[in-house]
Amino acid sequence: MGCGDGRLAASLPRYVWRGVEPDPELRKLALENGVAVAPGAAESLPFTDGAFDAACLFDVLEHVEDDRAALLEARRVLRPGGLLFVSVPLHPELWSEHDVRCGHRRRYRTGELADLLGGCGFELLGRRFFISAFLPLVKLTRRLTTGRPVKLPGILDGLAETAVLADAMLRLPFGLSEAAVVSRG
C-alpha cells in the first residue's frame, strides 16, 4: 500500500508482494523492481476481504487524507490474526518545507499512532522508535534552516543510511519516527 518504487519489496524476495501505488511513475519503477503493483490508494484498496496474511504501511499514513480510512481498509484486506506493519513520522513541531515537498499531510505525536490503531480494531503487538540518536540534531537543524530536504552526496548518503539502521538497534524510547506491529483481531 503506497509501495513507491518497490525497492523494499525487492529487497525481501522470499515474500510474495502485491503493491498499491497512486503515482504512475513510481508504479512503473515498482514493476521494474519485480513487484506486482496496482493503481489505487490506501483508503480504497483493490483487494478482496481477508486476502492477505500481512500488510505494510511504511511512511504512508502521513500522505493520505484520511488515515483512519486507510487503516480500516488495511484491516479489511487482512485475514483474522493477520499482521499490519506501519511507520509514521513523529513531532508535529518539526513540520517544515521538507514535509510539504514530501507530500505529508501530518506528523504524529508519540502515542497517537497506537491510539489510532486501537480505535480501528487492531491489537498492538509492539512498537519501536527510530532515528533516535539523530533527533536532537534534526530539531536543531529544523530551527536553523528552512527544512529543505537534503540528499547527501555519494558515499555520505550510504553512510547516513547505515547510521540510521544502527540507530534502530539502540531501541531508545523516543525518535523521529515510530513503527508498530499490530494484529487484526
N, C-alpha and C positions, 0 to 999 in steps of 0.2 A: 504494500500500500504506500504509494509515494516512493517507488523503488529507485527513482533517479536514474542514473546511468547503469545501474545493475552491478557495480563493482563489488559491493558487499556480497551479494548472492553469488557472483562468480568466484569470490574468494572462499566460498564454502560449498564446493561442488558435490559433497556427499548427500546434500539435501535436494529435493525437488522443489524448485521455486516457481511461484506464479506471482507476478507483479502487477501493480496498477500504477499508472503514471499519467497525469494530465498533460504534461508537456511533450509535444511530438518529437522534439529534438532529443530529449532525454530518453523517450521510448525507443528511438532509433538506436541510441548508444547501448541501451539495455539489451535490445535484440542482438546487437553485435557482440555483446558480452555473454550471449547464450541464455538469456533469461526470457522466458515466456511472459510477455507483458501485454496488458490490455489497456486501452484508453479508459479513463474513469477518474473518480475522486474517492477519497476515503469515506466521505459521507454517503456514498451510494455505490457500493461495490457490486461488480458484475458476476457474483458467485452465488451458488445456492446455499441455503441454510446448512450449517454443520459441515461444510465442505473441507475444513482444514483442522489438522492437529495443533497447529501453531500459526501465529501471525506476528508480524513485526511492524511497529510504527516508530521507527527511529527518526527522530527530528522531523516529524510530520505534523503533529498536533498544533504546533505554533504557526503553521502555514494555513490551516483550514479555518473557515468562518465559524463553524460550529464544532468545537472539539468533542462535545458530548455526543453529537450525532455520529461522529467518526468512531468513537469508542463503542457505541451501541451497534454500529454496523460490524465492527470487528468481532464483537460478542456474537452477533447473529451468524457469521460465517464460521465460527469455531464450533467444533463438536463439544458436548458436555465434557468438562475436565480439560479442554484444550488450553494451551498457554498463549498469552499475549506478552510480547516484549516491547517496551515502549521507553523512549527517552525524550526529554524536553529541556530547553534552556531555562535556567533559573535567573532570578534577580531582576524584576521589572525596573529597578532603579538604574540598571545598566543599559536601558534602551538607548540605541544610538542609530546613526546612519547605517551602520553595519546591519542591524536588524531590518531596516527599511529595504536596503539593497538585496537582502536575502529573502525578502517576501514574508517576513514574520508578521503576524498579527498580534502576538503577545509573547511575554515571558512569564514564567510561573513563579509563585512564591513557594518556599520549602513547605511541604505537606499538602499543597494544593493538588498535586497530581494524585496522591494516594486517596484524598477525599473524592476527587472526580471519578477515579476508577471504582472505588467502593460504591459510589452512587449509581454507577452503571452496572452493578451486579457482579463485579469481579472480586475475587479473594486475593489479597496481597500476599505473595509468597516471599518476596524480597525486594529490597531497593538498595541502590548504591549511588553515591555521588562521584562525579569525576571532573577532571580538570580542576582539582582541589588546590594543589600547591601553587597554581598559577593565578588563583582567584585574586589575591591582593594586587598582583601586577596588572591584571585586567582592569580591576577597579581604578587603579591609579591612571592607567593609560586612557581609559574612557573619560576620566575627569580632565585630562590634559590635552586630549585630541578630539577630533570630530567623530571618532569611532568608525572611520572608514575601514572596510575590510582590507586586510593586508595579506598578500601571498609572499612568503619568504623566498628568496632566490635559491634555486638548485638544492644543494646538499642541506642547507639550513632548514628547508621545508621538511625534508625527510627526518632530520634530527628532531625537529619540533614534534612531528608525528610520533616518533619513538618516545620522546619525553612524555607526551600525553598518555601513551599506553602504559608507561612505567608509573605515571601518576595514578592511574586507575588501580594499581596494585596496592596503593597506600591505604585505601579504604577509610579515608577521612570522613568525618560526619558532616561535611559541607562540600560544596563545589560549585562550579559554574553551570553544570548540568546534572540532571538526575535521570537514572534509569530504574525501571521497575519491571518485575516479572509477576504476572497475575494469572489466576486460573479462572476459567469460566465455570461457575457453579452449576 
